[in-house]
Amino acid sequence: MHDESSLLENDPKGAESQELYGASADLQEKVLKALSENQTNVLFTLLEEEHAADIADLIRVLKSEDRHLFLETVRHQLPAEVISELDESVRDEVFEILGTSGLAVAVKDLNTDDALDLIEDLDSEQQKEILRAVPAGERAILEEGLGYPEDSAGRLMQQEVVCVPPFWTVGEAISFIRDTGDVSDSLYTIYVVDPRHHPVGEISLSTLFKHPLDTQLSDIMSTDIRLIPVMEDQEKVGHLFRHYALVSAPVIDASGRIVGMITFDDVMSVIEEEAEEDLMLMAKVSESDFYEPVLTTAHWRARWLIVILMTTLLASLVISYFEASIQQITALAFLLPVASAIGGSSGMQVVTVVVRALATNSLREKDTWRAVGKEVLVSLIIGSFFALFAGSLVSWWLHDTGLGLILALGLFFNIIWAAFAGTLIPILIHRLNLDPAISAGPILATTTDIFGFAIFLGLATLFLL
């Protein structure tokens, strides 16, 4: 039998061999060894020593059978913070093992924002069961949070917020924070409110502790506060935090009363989710795609491939219209990919830049035509270069100056169109309150293919036959 303490020794290779973050190979080895030898005390010790995020990462990387055994072993000792850190790909499996009673215990120990994040994706029956298991006061807070729209500031905020009157002193505020039982673990700022509970100022903890205890709060508070409406979209909240480099901000209801606060760690999650969603949508896959069953993954991917097939057939229809021209000048057939590919690739560069600018709120309505003008000017330079280069190359290769000139013109006009459409299409889709990351790429690819084929074959038919 191995000595349990040997499993908990530090890595003899030193700090250089340690991972910067996440579940290290050493941690995985210790856990698997403890599981195989039924050393539960070792597992409980590891839970106490390791960061919650690393334990959550460990649960994700374990094989399914090892994950199940680990969770069954530590289910009653698993910290609530670990559950809140779980990757969405394994949450359902973990929730099933822990059961409603286990989740209810975790919910009671979490801040409201983390608790809401845990239960919001459960079905209504599971939510009711968990809410029945938590104390009445916490239940009312969670029910209120669930009543806000899913992507709103109300869902993102935590309701554990410290509010103090302006006539208090620093000493009174510190005593209040110390004596308050439900202070958030991520408390960076306290808010000064008037008798109507409207925020009139804010004081960071660092500022609070720098001043003498008899200093009045109204003398040290900052009145430059950014108020967030409780129904505001969480993506706009992310832009607000990024623009002003905020650490936290108060959330107010329709009457202006403070109802909670949002902290930068919550906003970081939102920004990451939005960026990841846009990336996945551009590739027409989802975050859970990697973990879904084979048939489910095949079904979701096939739907988008069918759309691409239909748009490709549309481009083929354009080509078929010039069948007679291609039969007479066979070189047109193998030059067709050149006529469309450069324009499509150039346009996708523009779409990527514009979608990112829209996602980060860098491109606003007043900037639309300035953005279009810039991209068209850029495309004039790029189009001229590639038209000259490709046209000269084809003229030399096929000993046909006319065909080289036609290809050069086709490329030039297609690149100009790609820049114009690549800028306007995402903006128009965004104005329709749709996600340009989903539709802009396929629409642009279809238009550049059709336009590229039509202009190249049309010019060839007009001037060479």
C-alpha positions in Angstrom: 0.0 0.0 0.0 1.4 3.4 -1.0 1.8 6.1 1.7 -0.9 8.7 1.1 1.4 11.6 1.9 3.6 10.7 -1.0 0.9 11.6 -3.4 0.8 15.1 -2.1 4.5 16.0 -2.3 5.5 18.9 -4.4 6.9 18.4 -7.9 10.6 17.7 -7.4 11.5 19.2 -10.8 10.7 22.7 -9.4 8.6 25.6 -10.5 9.8 25.5 -14.1 8.0 22.2 -14.7 4.6 23.5 -13.4 1.9 24.6 -15.8 1.0 28.3 -15.7 -2.7 27.4 -15.2 -5.1 24.6 -15.5 -5.0 21.0 -14.3 -1.3 19.9 -14.5 -0.2 16.4 -15.5 1.0 16.0 -11.9 -2.4 16.7 -10.5 -4.1 14.3 -12.9 -1.6 11.6 -12.0 -2.2 12.1 -8.2 -6.0 12.0 -8.7 -6.0 8.9 -10.8 -3.6 7.1 -8.4 -5.8 8.1 -5.4 -8.9 6.8 -7.3 -7.3 3.5 -8.2 -6.2 3.0 -4.6 -9.4 4.3 -3.0 -7.6 7.0 -1.0 -10.4 9.4 -0.4 -8.5 11.5 2.1 -6.0 12.3 -0.6 -8.7 13.5 -2.9 -10.3 15.7 -0.2 -6.8 17.2 0.5 -6.3 18.0 -3.1 -9.7 19.7 -3.2 -8.6 22.0 -0.4 -5.1 22.7 -1.8 -6.0 23.3 -5.5 -7.7 26.3 -7.0 -11.4 25.8 -7.9 -10.7 26.6 -11.6 -8.0 23.9 -11.7 -10.3 21.3 -10.1 -13.0 22.3 -12.7 -10.4 21.9 -15.5 -9.4 18.5 -14.0 -13.0 17.3 -14.2 -13.1 18.4 -17.8 -10.0 16.5 -18.9 -10.6 13.3 -17.1 -12.0 10.4 -19.1 -15.7 9.9 -18.6 -15.4 6.8 -16.4 -12.7 8.5 -14.2 -14.7 11.7 -14.1 -17.8 9.7 -12.9 -15.8 7.9 -10.2 -14.1 11.1 -9.0 -17.4 13.0 -8.7 -19.1 10.1 -6.9 -16.3 10.0 -4.5 -16.1 13.7 -3.7 -19.7 14.8 -4.4 -20.4 15.8 -0.8 -17.1 17.7 -0.5 -17.0 19.4 -3.9 -16.7 23.2 -3.3 -19.4 25.3 -4.8 -16.8 27.4 -6.6 -15.7 24.4 -8.5 -19.2 23.8 -9.8 -19.5 27.4 -10.9 -16.2 27.1 -12.9 -17.2 24.0 -14.8 -17.0 24.0 -18.6 -20.4 23.9 -20.3 -19.3 20.7 -22.1 -19.3 18.7 -18.9 -21.9 20.6 -16.8 -24.8 18.3 -17.7 -22.9 15.2 -16.7 -21.7 16.7 -13.4 -25.2 18.0 -12.6 -26.7 14.6 -13.2 -24.2 13.0 -10.8 -24.6 15.6 -8.1 -28.4 15.7 -8.3 -30.7 18.4 -7.3 -29.8 18.3 -3.6 -26.1 18.7 -4.4 -26.7 21.6 -6.7 -29.0 23.3 -4.1 -26.1 23.1 -1.5 -23.8 24.7 -4.1 -26.3 27.5 -5.0 -26.6 28.5 -1.3 -22.8 29.1 -1.1 -22.4 31.2 -4.3 -22.9 34.8 -5.1 -26.2 35.5 -7.0 -24.5 35.9 -10.4 -22.7 32.6 -10.2 -25.8 30.9 -8.7 -27.9 32.2 -11.6 -25.3 31.0 -14.1 -25.6 27.5 -12.6 -29.3 27.1 -12.7 -30.4 29.2 -15.7 -29.8 26.4 -18.2 -31.7 23.8 -16.3 -35.3 23.0 -17.2 -38.1 24.7 -15.2 -38.8 21.6 -13.0 -35.1 21.3 -11.9 -35.0 25.1 -11.2 -38.1 24.9 -9.0 -36.7 21.9 -7.2 -33.4 23.7 -6.4 -35.2 26.9 -5.5 -37.4 25.0 -3.0 -34.2 23.7 -1.3 -32.7 27.1 -0.7 -33.7 29.5 2.1 -36.6 31.8 1.4 -34.5 35.0 1.2 -32.1 33.6 -1.3 -34.9 32.0 -3.3 -36.6 35.4 -3.7 -33.3 37.0 -5.0 -32.7 34.1 -7.4 -36.3 34.2 -8.7 -35.9 37.9 -9.3 -32.7 37.3 -11.2 -34.3 34.6 -13.4 -37.0 37.1 -14.3 -34.6 39.3 -16.2 -33.9 38.5 -19.9 -31.1 36.0 -20.4 -28.5 38.4 -21.9 -29.3 41.4 -19.8 -27.3 43.1 -17.1 -29.9 41.8 -14.6 -28.7 38.3 -15.2 -25.1 39.3 -15.2 -25.1 41.3 -11.9 -24.7 40.1 -8.4 -27.1 41.5 -5.8 -24.6 41.4 -2.9 -23.7 45.1 -3.1 -22.6 47.4 -0.3 -24.5 50.7 -0.1 -23.7 53.4 2.4 -25.0 57.0 3.1 -22.8 59.9 2.3 -22.7 61.2 5.9 -21.0 58.1 7.2 -17.4 58.1 8.1 -14.7 55.7 6.8 -14.7 53.9 10.2 -18.4 53.3 10.0 -18.2 52.0 6.5 -15.4 49.6 7.4 -17.3 48.4 10.4 -20.4 47.9 8.3 -18.5 45.8 5.7 -17.0 43.7 8.5 -20.3 43.1 10.1 -22.3 42.4 7.0 -22.6 38.6 6.4 -23.4 38.5 2.7 -20.6 40.7 1.3 -19.4 39.5 -2.1 -16.1 37.8 -2.4 -15.4 40.1 -5.4 -16.0 43.4 -3.6 -13.9 46.1 -5.1 -16.1 49.2 -4.7 -18.8 50.4 -2.3 -21.6 52.7 -3.4 -22.8 55.9 -1.8 -26.6 56.3 -2.1 -29.1 59.0 -1.3 -32.3 58.3 0.8 -34.1 57.0 -2.4 -31.3 54.5 -2.8 -30.1 56.2 -5.9 -26.3 55.9 -6.3 -24.6 59.3 -6.0 -21.0 58.2 -5.7 -18.6 55.3 -5.4 -15.5 54.6 -3.3 -12.9 51.9 -4.1 -11.7 49.8 -1.2 -8.1 51.1 -1.7 -9.4 54.7 -1.4 -11.4 53.8 1.6 -8.5 52.3 3.5 -6.1 55.2 2.7 -8.1 57.8 4.7 -8.4 58.3 8.4 -11.4 56.7 10.1 -13.1 60.0 10.9 -13.1 61.1 7.2 -16.7 61.6 5.9 -17.5 59.5 2.8 -18.9 62.4 0.9 -15.5 64.0 1.0 -13.7 61.1 -0.7 -16.3 59.6 -3.0 -16.1 59.8 -6.8 -19.2 61.1 -8.5 -18.1 60.0 -11.9 -20.0 56.7 -11.9 -21.3 54.7 -14.9 -24.8 53.5 -14.2 -26.0 50.4 -16.0 -29.8 49.9 -16.6 -30.8 46.5 -15.4 -32.3 45.6 -18.8 -29.2 46.6 -20.8 -27.7 44.0 -23.2 -24.7 42.3 -21.7 -22.6 42.9 -24.8 -23.0 46.6 -24.4 -22.0 46.2 -20.8 -18.8 44.6 -22.0 -18.1 47.5 -24.3 -18.7 49.9 -21.4 -16.2 48.2 -19.2 -13.6 48.0 -21.9 -14.1 51.6 -22.9 -13.7 53.0 -19.4 -11.5 50.3 -18.0 -14.0 49.7 -15.2 -13.5 47.3 -12.3 -17.1 47.3 -11.2 -20.3 49.3 -12.0 -23.7 49.7 -10.3 -26.9 48.4 -11.9 -30.0 50.4 -11.5 -33.7 49.6 -12.1 -36.2 51.8 -14.0 -36.6 54.2 -11.1 -32.9 54.7 -10.7 -32.5 52.5 -7.5 -29.4 50.5 -7.3 -30.2 46.8 -7.5 -26.8 45.2 -7.9 -23.3 45.5 -9.4 -21.3 44.0 -12.2 -17.6 43.2 -11.8 -14.9 42.9 -14.4 -14.6 39.1 -13.9 -18.2 38.7 -15.0 -17.6 41.0 -18.0 -14.5 39.0 -19.0 -16.7 35.9 -19.3 -19.2 37.8 -21.5 -16.5 39.2 -23.8 -15.0 35.7 -24.2 -18.4 34.2 -24.9 -19.3 36.8 -27.5 -15.9 36.4 -29.2 -16.1 32.6 -29.1 -19.7 32.7 -30.4 -18.8 34.9 -33.4 -15.8 32.7 -34.2 -17.9 29.5 -34.0 -20.7 31.0 -36.1 -18.3 32.1 -38.8 -17.2 28.4 -39.1 -20.8 27.3 -38.7 -20.1 25.1 -35.7 -21.0 25.4 -32.0 -19.0 25.2 -28.8 -20.4 21.9 -27.9 -19.8 20.5 -31.4 -16.6 18.7 -30.2 -18.5 16.9 -27.5 -21.7 16.0 -29.3 -22.5 12.5 -30.6 -21.3 11.7 -34.1 -24.8 11.8 -35.7 -25.7 15.1 -34.0 -22.5 16.8 -35.1 -22.9 15.4 -38.7 -26.5 16.8 -38.8 -25.5 20.3 -37.7 -22.6 20.5 -40.1 -24.5 19.1 -43.0 -27.2 21.8 -42.8 -24.7 24.5 -43.5 -22.9 22.5 -46.2 -26.3 22.2 -47.9 -26.5 26.0 -48.0 -23.1 26.2 -49.5 -24.0 23.5 -52.0 -27.0 25.6 -53.2 -25.0 28.7 -53.6 -22.3 26.8 -55.5 -25.0 25.5 -57.8 -26.2 29.0 -58.4 -22.6 30.0 -59.4 -22.5 26.9 -61.7 -25.7 28.1 -63.3 -24.0 31.4 -64.3 -21.1 29.4 -65.8 -23.4 27.2 -67.8 -24.9 30.4 -69.4 -21.5 30.9 -71.1 -21.0 27.3 -72.1 -20.6 28.2 -75.8 -17.8 30.7 -75.0 -15.9 28.2 -72.9 -16.1 25.6 -75.7 -14.6 28.0 -78.1 -11.9 29.3 -75.7 -11.0 26.4 -73.4 -8.5 28.5 -71.4 -11.5 30.2 -69.8 -12.3 27.0 -67.9 -9.1 26.8 -66.0 -8.9 30.6 -65.4 -12.3 30.7 -63.8 -11.0 29.9 -60.2 -8.6 32.8 -60.6 -11.4 35.1 -61.6 -13.4 34.4 -58.4 -11.0 33.2 -55.7 -8.9 36.4 -55.4 -12.0 38.5 -55.0 -13.6 36.1 -52.5 -10.5 36.0 -50.4 -10.1 39.7 -50.5 -13.7 40.2 -49.5 -13.4 37.8 -46.6 -10.5 39.9 -45.2 -12.8 42.9 -45.3 -15.7 41.0 -43.7 -13.5 39.7 -40.9 -12.3 43.3 -40.1 -15.8 44.8 -40.3 -17.4 42.0 -38.2 -14.8 42.4 -35.5 -15.3 46.2 -35.6 -19.0 45.8 -35.1 -18.5 43.2 -32.3 -16.3 45.6 -30.4 -18.5 48.6 -31.2 -15.6 50.3 -33.0 -17.6 50.8 -36.1 -20.6 53.1 -35.6 -23.4 54.2 -37.9 -21.7 57.6 -38.7 -18.6 55.7 -39.7 -20.3 53.6 -42.4 -19.4 55.5 -45.5 -15.9 56.4 -44.3 -15.3 52.6 -43.8 -16.7 51.8 -47.3 -14.5 54.6 -48.8 -11.4 53.3 -47.1 -11.9 49.7 -48.1 -12.7 50.7 -51.8 -9.5 52.8 -51.9 -7.5 49.8 -50.5 -9.1 47.5 -53.0 -8.1 49.9 -55.8 -4.5 49.5 -54.9 -4.7 45.7 -54.4 -6.9 45.3 -57.5 -4.5 47.2 -59.7 -1.5 45.2 -58.5 -3.2 41.8 -58.9 -4.8 42.7 -62.2 -1.4 43.8 -63.6 0.4 40.8 -62.2 -2.1 38.1 -63.1 -2.9 39.7 -66.5 0.8 39.8 -67.4 1.4 36.3 -66.2 -1.5 34.9 -68.3 -0.5 36.9 -71.3 3.0 35.4 -71.1 1.8 31.9 -70.3 -0.9 31.6 -73.0 0.7 34.0 -75.4 -2.7 35.8 -75.5 -2.6 39.5 -74.6 -6.4 39.8 -75.0 -7.1 37.0 -72.6 -4.6 38.4 -70.1 -6.3 41.8 -70.3 -9.8 40.3 -69.9 -8.6 38.4 -66.8 -7.0 41.6 -65.4 -10.3 43.6 -65.8 -12.3 40.8 -64.3 -10.0 40.6 -61.3 -9.9 44.3 -60.8 -13.7 44.8 -60.8 -14.3 41.7 -58.6 -11.9 42.9 -56.0 -13.6 46.4 -56.0 -17.0 44.7 -55.6 -15.6 42.4 -52.8 -14.5 45.5 -50.8 -17.7 47.4 -51.3 -20.0 44.4 -50.5 -17.6 43.1 -47.8 -18.1 46.3 -45.9 -21.8 47.0 -46.5 -23.2 43.4 -46.1 -22.1 43.0 -42.4 -23.3 46.5 -41.6 -26.7 46.0 -43.2 -27.1 42.6 -41.5 -26.1 44.2 -38.1 -28.7 47.0 -38.7 -31.4 44.3 -39.1 -30.4 43.0 -35.6 -29.0 39.8 -37.0 -25.6 38.4 -36.5 -23.2 39.3 -39.4 -20.8 36.5 -38.3 -23.4 34.0 -39.5 -24.5 35.4 -42.8 -22.0 37.9 -44.1 -19.4 35.3 -45.2 -21.7 33.0 -47.2 -23.5 35.9 -48.8 -20.3 37.6 -49.8 -18.7 34.4 -51.2 -21.8 33.8 -53.3 -21.9 37.3 -54.7 -18.1 37.4 -55.5 -18.3 34.0 -57.2 -21.3 35.0 -59.3 -20.0 38.5 -60.0 -16.5 37.1 -60.8 -17.7 34.5 -63.2 -20.2 36.8 -64.9 -17.8 39.7 -65.4 -14.9 37.5 -66.6 -17.0 35.3 -69.0 -19.1 38.3 -70.1 -16.1 40.4 -71.1 -14.5 37.4 -72.8 -17.7 36.7 -74.7 -18.1 40.4 -75.6 -14.5 41.1 -76.8 -12.9 37.8 -77.7 -15.6 36.1 -79.7 
